Amino acid sequence: MVNVFFALTEEFNSDGVIALLASGQAVVFYRIALMSKDGDWVLKETRGACRHVLSVLASHGARYRPGAPLDPRWLAGGWSCHFEFFDDKKRRVRCDFVSRPPRIPAADIETMFSAAHGEGALRVVDPGRLVLLKQTQRAKDYPVIGELARLLPPQSERELTTDPDRILELATEAGGDSARESVRLARRGRSREEVVAALAGEVDRLQQADRARMQRYERAAQGYLAEFRGTVPVEAPLEEAHAFAVRLAERSLPTTLEGEVS
Amino acid sequence: MQMLSEDDLDLKEMTDVELERAWDLWFDLAQSTNDADPPYSHGVLVGLGLDRTPAHAHRER
């Protein structure tokens, strides 16, 4: 009955912390909502970490889904790697990995691991960085950001919340100037309607930026993914499929996209 | 402004065991939409269409 994604996190980290649980399952960990049926991890960008995760996944009978090979060369370029297996109750368990999560500067990733929450081997992305990860193109992530932001100190909450009432409350209570137009308007005593409109614009810009980022990766991956679907033996043992995926990626998947990894 | 429902926010009041039970039940129910799910929900391929997954081939493991 244990959450399979929590249990997997503990398996990944059994010999030292190499994987932080992120996204929807981290939202479950913080008791915000039961909102995701997949697992998403930020992985250390080392060959050892990749080998260990592949070994754990293989022990569960996992198979590759089309995506980059779990290899530091492509992880370092911001690519994501995708797997799935079925648990002992025949439930589908999808597992996704990145080592360069969106909107987190590369120089901050080591700190991200030391700032992780949780106990023992169950390590979870901290709420502030989780907010940044949740700034996606999906509308459903923004109410969750509002709740996650409540876990932060007031000034950080003010800079990240998507709740207009909290912006209005915190505008003058917390900190000084803000980079957010919605907060600046609230600090100047402008109407709620103007604050809400500014907030909507901020959210839309985040969604559009995320969408544009995805499109760059999707375009760069088209040829590789078409060949992956046709040639990688996803039913083969994971190690064999991994070797295929690596050889294919070496031929047809760029490790990095210009301007994508900071 | 409360942005999530009382049902969601009640998670904070649950014990660890209650949360695990709630999640387990939710995960069971969520399997019913597997075939309709988008192929990717995280990572940089989220916008891509249906792929060839190994789902049906090893579902009976």
Interface residues (C-beta under 8 A of the other chain):
Chain A: M1 V2 N3 V4 A22 S23 G24 V28 R31 I32 A33 L34 S36 K37 D38 D40 G61 R63 Y64 R65 P66 G67 G78 W79 S80 C81 H82 E84 F85 F86 K89 K90 R91 R92 R94 D96 F97 V98 T136 Q137 P143 V144 G146 E147 T162 D163 P164 D165 R166 R211 R213 M214 Q215 Y217 E218 A221 L225 R229 V234 E235
Chain B: M1 M3 L4 D8 L9 L11 K12 M14 L19 E20 R21 A22 W23 D24 W26 F27 D28 A30 Q31 N34 D37 P39 Y40 S41 H42 G43 V44 L45 V46 G47 L48 D51 R52 T53 P54 A55 A57 H58 R59 E60 R61
